[in-house]
Amino acid sequence: MNIALRKLAMIEKSLIAQEEAAKIQGYSNVPIDQDFKRRVTDLMDKVRVI
């Protein structure tokens, strides 16, 4: 289970970095899947609460 949590954290960190890079490059719409990002963030929030 620990490895899965680490991978989720790495994915979340990667998505945040991609979103920031897109904003820096001047994109008004972020080219990453917002639904996927929301689901990963929700999972990590649930894990952090436990």
N, C-alpha and C positions, 0 to 999 in steps of 0.2 A: 504494500500500500504506500509506503514511503516514496518509492520510485515514481509511482503514478502522481503523487502530489507534487513532487519536484518537477516532473515534466509539465504538469498543468501550470505551475508557477513560471516555468521558462516560457511556455506558450503565451501566458498573460503578459510577461515582460516584453516579449518579442512583438506582440500586437501593439502594445503601448508605444514602443520605439518606432514601429512602422507608421503609426498614426502621427507621432511628432515629426518624423521625417517628411511625411506628406504635407503637413502644415508648413514646414520650413520651406519646402519647394514651391509653395504657393497654390496647392490644390485646395479648392473650396469644398469638394467632396472627397472624403477619405476612401481610397480604393480597396479597403479591406472589408470583409463581411461583418457588418455591425451586429447581426444576430448571433453569429458565432462568438464574437468578442463578448457580448452580453452574457451568453451562456457560460463561458469560461469564467468570467468575473463572478457570476452568481455562484458557481460551484466553489470557487476559491473563498468567497465570503462565507458560505456555509461551513466549509472546512475550518476556517479560522475561528468560527464561533464555537465549534466542538472542541 
